[in-house]
Amino acid sequence: MAFKKVPSLRAALVLWPIALLTVTFATACNTSDTDEQLGRNQDGRGPITYVEGKDTTETGAVKQVIDNWNATHPDEQVTYKEQSNDASAQYDDLVEHMRAKSSDYDVVALDVPWTAEFAAKGWIQPLEDQFAIDTSPLLSPPVASATYNGTLYAAPRNTNGGLLFYRKDLVPVPPRTWAEMRASCPLARDNQIGCYAGQFAPYEGLTVNTAEVINAFGGTFVGTDGRTPTVNSPQSRAGLEQLVDAFRVGDIPREAITFQEPESGAAFNQGKLMFLRSWPSTYGDASSEASAVKDKFGVAPLPGDTGIGASTLGGYNAAISAYSENKATALDFLKYLISEEAQHIIASGALPSVRASIYDDPALIAKMPYLPALKDSIASAVPRPVTPFYPAVSKAIQDNAYAALTGTKSVNDAIIGMQKGIETAGS
Amino acid sequence: MKLRDEARMSGRAWLFVAPVLIALTVVIGYPVIRALWMSFHFDDQLDETTGRFVDSGQGTFYNYLHWLLGQCQVITGGVTECPTGNLGAEFWGAVGVTLFFAVVTVTLEVAIGLGMAMVMGKTFRGRALLRAAVLIPWAIPTAVTARLWEFMFQYDGIVNTVFGTEILWTSDTWPARFAVIAADVWKTAPFVALLLLAGLQIIPEDVYEAARVDGASAWQRFTQITMPLLKPALLVAVLFRSMDALRMYDLPAIMTDNLPATRTLSVLVVEQTRQGPNSAAALSTITFLLIFAAAFVLVKILGANAVRTQEEQRKA
């Protein structure tokens, strides 16, 4: 009898994987009924969880906003789930929870380029009908960044725009166009410093820098459907050509190909650059005691083709998870996030507000003198390609731009490569 | 009676092993089978009218062909060669980079590790200190190592300052590969040294004495005694390191971002996971098969060698 036990156990071992396969098939065949999920819990009220990356503001702006809300909503408390500081880690964490259809996350903060993908996956609530919010007091580019396929899917929480940091001791009047900027480069050479730099290492920052210069010259990446590639145009070539040529003649120092935000900021603060494209957060470091250019620099909107350029939008959009059980509370919290009161707290934490009125507040301008330039920058900003295939599209831009900047591809081939890369995104 | 006892023992043995087997099926069996299942399916496709992703079902070998042949789907329909910037075009490059890193780093690590082990095996003052010092690189988490070397290899970092060079270590093709290799060798040579030191210490001292009495030179003692007797430990070290090197991720990912020149298969898998998990499952299956094949070849070739030398020794 005991003899028989051994083979049957072996048989069980063989059968295990087969059983597992069956289970796998059974679960996988349950196709998601997205619309049904979106219709659930629309009137649910109760405590909710707000998910965002680490609050790096000096004032703890996110915590302040939540504390303010909690003080007046005893039955609908918001818990702050603080993710890591790293954008990729935040993305992976959100995707994991959405795939698991977890109701733990009610309101999620999405980096602007993720919004379209989350919307297309059916993971976030469209803000229409009873979920509609009033976006009229908001700046329109951030609203566009939260809109996919004609529908608003998130409330812009804070925005961000690129700025041109310039050495006002060398260039008293900031350039408005690329031509003007390049024309002043001999001055940088006379002072033995680099003329211009941005972030050109092969990462998301390169996509941003490439997109900005291509947009500035009138180029675009995808059509309004989020799929059709439109990058193959003379305007896009003219834009990319500016960067490639500046690298070639040394207007952009060659080490800038290794720059991410910290390296480029450090180079400017050490007085090694005349112009730097960066985010407003660089302002604090550049004006600190440790900076060699303290009191010697100014900020202006990015240069363009014939007038000021087109910044790419950064920032975060707040969206309601399709799997939330308290969507009515979540909606109220979203409305609070874009209110005058909450936006003032956010702006005081040096996160650029999405409300136009905040930029005219004299008290804030005294603290953050770059606000008027930033307002101009954001008003003319273009969101990064709004597409559900954003990671693939970004990759196509990045790899081809990098090849062009390092001289392994011609500008023409790089633009055609981007076009083809966007065409095959999602395969 | 005795037979039945044995059978009962064997049954009981299965019983004792069962929890582990069940745990293994859950944590290894299920993910592997699930990944295989996923790899034979398309990633979700976009429904043009609703703008939503929908499950597009069975994809048979599409994902595998996508990687192996570099075929891509065009949104307007049809199949084309994957363009630069689509991860499908990066596969063979990544295979080349991965194999290159594996061969170079393992070779260097074994050579340097052997040297370290020989020194550590000697008896001298301060030997404990040396052993501790050598092990420190191995004890540092790889992500930290990557950061340290990244700082050193920056344009205005210490490497360029000390040597007075202006090399873009994290950006230019060969300097970037060199930087990754340097960091990997620095980190893992001590591990190899430790494995080889254990191997060295089981060689009895009297064998060396006998050889010395017979008039063998130091070189002869090294090639005729140390190397053959060290072979089993060496094999283990090479096998471990090769499998480790073939799945290298953190050093290139942290030190050189998404630089194509240092993009290993594992870096490619992680990037693809963000674009489409089913296609990534196919890619990890291919990576797994590649590492499996490499391990198989190593065991077959080196294993056979090890056995033969032992037989030769016995005959001698």
Contacts between the chains, C-beta under 8 A, distances in Angstrom:
chain1	res1	chain2	res2	distance
A	2	B	4	6.3
A	2	B	7	4.1
A	2	B	8	5.0
A	2	B	10	7.9
A	2	B	11	5.2
A	3	B	7	5.2
A	5	B	7	7.7
A	5	B	11	4.4
A	5	B	14	7.3
A	6	B	7	7.2
A	6	B	10	5.7
A	6	B	11	6.3
A	6	B	14	6.7
A	9	B	11	7.9
A	9	B	14	4.8
A	9	B	18	7.8
A	13	B	21	6.8
A	16	B	25	5.3
A	16	B	29	6.8
A	17	B	25	7.5
A	17	B	29	6.0
A	17	B	33	5.9
A	20	B	25	7.0
A	20	B	29	6.3
A	20	B	30	5.5
A	20	B	33	5.5
A	21	B	33	5.8
A	21	B	37	7.0
A	24	B	30	7.8
A	24	B	33	6.5
A	24	B	34	5.5
A	24	B	37	5.3
A	25	B	37	7.4
A	28	B	37	7.1
A	31	B	54	8.0
A	31	B	55	5.1
A	32	B	55	7.7
A	34	B	52	6.5
A	88	B	274	7.7
A	91	B	274	7.1
A	92	B	274	7.7
A	119	B	51	7.7
A	120	B	46	6.5
A	120	B	51	5.9
A	120	B	52	5.5
A	120	B	53	5.2
A	121	B	44	7.6
A	121	B	52	7.5
A	121	B	53	5.3
A	122	B	52	5.7
A	122	B	53	7.3
A	148	B	51	6.7
A	149	B	51	3.7
A	201	B	170	7.5
A	201	B	171	7.2
A	201	B	257	5.4
A	202	B	257	5.0
A	202	B	258	4.4
A	202	B	259	5.4
A	202	B	260	7.5
A	203	B	257	4.6
A	203	B	258	6.0
A	225	B	48	7.8
A	225	B	51	7.8
A	226	B	51	7.1
A	227	B	46	6.8
A	227	B	48	7.8
A	227	B	75	5.6
A	228	B	75	7.6
A	254	B	168	7.0
A	255	B	155	3.8
A	255	B	156	7.6
A	255	B	166	7.7
A	255	B	168	6.3
A	257	B	168	6.3
A	257	B	171	4.9
A	258	B	154	6.9
A	258	B	155	5.6
A	258	B	168	5.7
A	258	B	170	5.1
A	258	B	171	4.8
A	260	B	257	7.7
A	263	B	154	6.9
A	263	B	155	7.7
A	388	B	46	6.1
A	388	B	51	7.5
A	388	B	53	6.8
A	389	B	46	7.8
A	389	B	275	7.5
A	391	B	271	7.9
A	391	B	274	4.7
A	391	B	275	4.9
A	392	B	86	7.2
A	392	B	87	7.8
A	392	B	275	4.9
A	395	B	85	5.7
A	395	B	86	7.5
A	395	B	87	6.9
A	395	B	258	8.0
A	395	B	271	7.3
A	395	B	275	7.5
A	396	B	83	7.6
A	396	B	85	3.6
A	396	B	86	6.7
A	397	B	85	7.3
A	398	B	85	7.3
A	398	B	258	6.9
A	399	B	84	5.6
A	399	B	85	4.0
A	399	B	258	7.9
A	399	B	260	6.7
A	400	B	84	6.0
A	400	B	85	5.1
A	402	B	260	7.7
A	403	B	84	6.6
A	406	B	171	7.6
A	409	B	84	7.6
A	417	B	83	5.4
A	417	B	84	4.8
A	417	B	85	5.6
A	418	B	85	6.7
A	420	B	80	7.8
A	420	B	83	3.6
A	420	B	85	7.7
A	420	B	86	7.8
A	421	B	83	5.2
A	421	B	84	7.0
A	421	B	85	3.5
A	421	B	86	5.4
A	423	B	74	5.4
A	423	B	75	5.9
A	423	B	76	7.7
A	423	B	83	7.9
A	424	B	72	3.9
A	424	B	73	6.6
A	424	B	74	6.0
A	424	B	75	7.6
A	424	B	80	6.8
A	424	B	82	6.3
A	424	B	83	6.4
A	424	B	86	5.0
A	424	B	88	7.6
A	425	B	75	7.7
A	425	B	86	7.5
A	426	B	43	7.1
A	426	B	45	7.1
A	426	B	46	6.8
A	426	B	73	7.7
A	426	B	75	7.4
A	426	B	275	7.6
A	426	B	276	7.1
A	427	B	66	6.8
A	427	B	72	4.7
A	427	B	73	3.7
A	427	B	74	7.8
A	427	B	86	7.5
A	427	B	88	7.2
